[in-house]
Amino acid sequence: MVALPDRPSMSAEEYLAWEPTQEERYEYWDGEVVAMSGGTRNHNRISGNFFRILDDALVDSPCEPYITDVKVQVEPGQNYFYPDVVVTCDEHDNYPQLVQFPSLIIEVLSPSTEAADRGIKFAKYRQVSTLKEYVWVQVEQPQLEIFRRNQQEQWVLSEYGLGDSLQLESVNLEIAIADLYRQVQFS
């Protein structure tokens, strides 16, 4: 992710009007427009697998998963991020280009985005009261980390490997980690 040199800052209103007219995707970080970097085949495969599994499982539920092109409004007028997969279960979430009330956010980590996903984005996401789970998926090896908000409003980490199953409490779904890595080639 890189800040745009010719557009170092703009208002949130300007960003929300400008960004849909662009060929590339851009996030909005406290007034700064940040270009999204491209992904790899493994990144795309893992995101797609996660979305497909969620989409199939949640078809008869009030929860809706979205992939790649739907941004999350983290703080109105301040931060808008593009997670790899996001799930909302809130009936008030009805804007066509963004999710305001995410329950579950999934980031497939890459070398260019991992520091931001683990750092600034997680710090901002923790402030979203509806978010119950935040998932980091590795592309270099079959490893997944999930942070869950417990009843005391603390974030608790759990880690999973290839032979494990992941219980997503936010959407009441169990997923085999091996299914998330289906057709992924490790070097």
N, C-alpha and C positions, 0 to 999 in steps of 0.2 A: 504494500500500500504506500502510495506516495502523495504528498500534498501537491496540488496543482500550482505551478509557479506563476501563471498568469491570472489566477483567481484565488489569492491567498485567503480571502474571507468574504462572506456574504451573510445576509440575514437568513433565518430559517425559512421565511416566506419565499425569499428569492430562490433558495436551494430547492424547496419543494416544487416550485414552478419550473425551474431550469433543468433539474436532474432528469425528469422523464423524457425530455427532448434530446438527451445525449445518447450516443451509440454505446458507450461504456457505462458501467455503474460507478456511482460515487457515494461515499458515506459522508456524513456531516458530523464533525467532532468539535463541539463547542465553538461553532462559527467558522471552522476550517473545513474546506472541501477536500476529501481524500479519495484518490482514484483507487479502485479495487484491482488487484493484480489477477492475472489469469491462473487457472488451476492446471493440474495434471490429469492424466487419464485415471489414475488410482483415486485421486481426490474426487473426480466426477463420479466414478463408479460407487465409491462409498456413500457419497451424498445421495446418489440415486437409489441405492439399495435401502438406505435408511428411510428415505421418503416413500418408496414403494411399499415397504413393510407397514409403515405408519398409515399410509393412505388406504391400503387394503383393510387394515385392522380397525380403522376408525370410521369406516363408511356409514355405519348406523349409529354413530355417537354425535354429541354436540361439538366434538373437537374436530378441527380442521388443520391438516398439515400443509405447509407451503415450502417451496424450495427456491433458493437462489435469488429470484427476482422480486421478492416481497421483502421490504425493509421493516425493521422494528423501530418504533418510536420509543426510545428509552427515556428521554426527558423532553417534553414538548418544547420546541423551539431551541433545543440545545444539542441533542444527540439522536442520530438516525443511523442504524447499523444494518448491514445485510448479513444475517447468519446463513449458514449453509442450509439448515432446515429449521423451521419454527412451527410450533403448534399452538393454536389458540383454542380455548374452550369457552370463551366468553361471548355471549350473544350480542354484546355491544360492539364487538370488533367487526365493523362493516365498511371500513374505508377500502377502496379497491387497490391502493398501492402500498398500504402499510398495516402492520399489526400493532395495536396499542396495548393489548392485554395478553402477552405470551404466557403459557404455562410451562413450555419446554423449549429450550434452544439447544441446537446441536451445531458445533463447529468442528469441521474436519481440518485438522492442523496441517499447516505447511510451513516450511522454513521462513517464508516471507511474512506470515501472519501469526505465527505461534506466540510471539512475545506480546502482541497486541491482544490476542484472544485470551491469554492467561492474565494479562495485566489490566490495561485500561478498560477493555470491554467487560471483563468480569467485575471489576469495581463498579462500573455503571449498571450492569445487569443486576447486581445484588440489590440495587435500589428499587427495582421493579417489584411491586408488592404481589403481583399475580404469578411471578416466575417461581416455579417449584423445583425445577431441575435444569442444570446446565451441563452439557456433555461435550467432552473433548475426545475426538477420535484421531488416533495416529495413522499416518499413511505409510510410514517406513516399516512398521511392524504391527502385528495384530494386538493392539493395546488400546483400551478405552478407560477414561476417567469420567466419573460423574459426581457432580456436587448436588446434594439435595438439601433443601431448606427443611429443617426439622421443626417440631412444635414450639421450640424455644427460639425460633427465628435464626438459628445458627446454620451455617453451611457445612455439611459433613461430606467428606470425600470417600468414595469407594472406587476400587480399581478392578478391571476385568481383563482376562486374556482370551485367547482363541477358543478354549474348551468351555468357557463359562456362558451363562445366560444372564442377560441384563433385565432386571425388573424395573420398568418405568412406572413409578407410582403415579405420576401426574396424569397418565392416560390409561392406567391399569392394564399394562401390556408387558408380556415377557418376550424377549427376543434373544435368539442364540447369536452370540458374537460372530460365529462362523458365517451366519447368513448376511451380516453386515459387510463381511470381507469376500463375499461370493465374487468370483472372477477377478480378484485383485492379484496382481503379480508383484511379489516382493523381490528386490534385487539381492 
